């Protein structure tokens, strides 16, 4: 039966913590909650809370200091695609897409590549969607572009120009 479950946290040290994403791993019957704790003047912490959908219990938490945020999960649940924090303290991290690999309840950067810099808005993705295990669809709403990227080796397979401020929606099976 469906039940609401609360997550631990809060308090003074977690005042700036907010949920950023809810991802589902169908293969493991898990919900992954991505929490961001970004107090002013301090390092930004990302925590992935793994919740078992059958028992309703938290099975693991994976916190780390990072400037990227997981935004989508591959069909196998092994690869999260991450976008950079545009307000990152580390200037070199502001324009990098990161693909992580799951190793138990830990996440390790697997592949990283740079998006556009400066005024190359068409290359700055604000959305990422996995299309299978080896490709991501990057959407640059402000720049007006959609690009299908192969993960390894990293390369753009095609780009579609759209109007600015466009948002992409995919079908449930991600074929359309």
Secondary structure, DSSP 8 states (H G I E B T S, - for coil): -------S--SGGGTTEEEEEEEEETTTTEEEEEEEE--TTS--EEEEEEEETTT--EEEEEEEE-SEEEEEE-TTSS-EEEEE-TT-SSGGGTTEEEEEEEETTEEEEEEEEE---TT-GGG--SEEEESSSSEEEEEETTTTEEEEEETTTTEEEEEEE--TT------TTS--
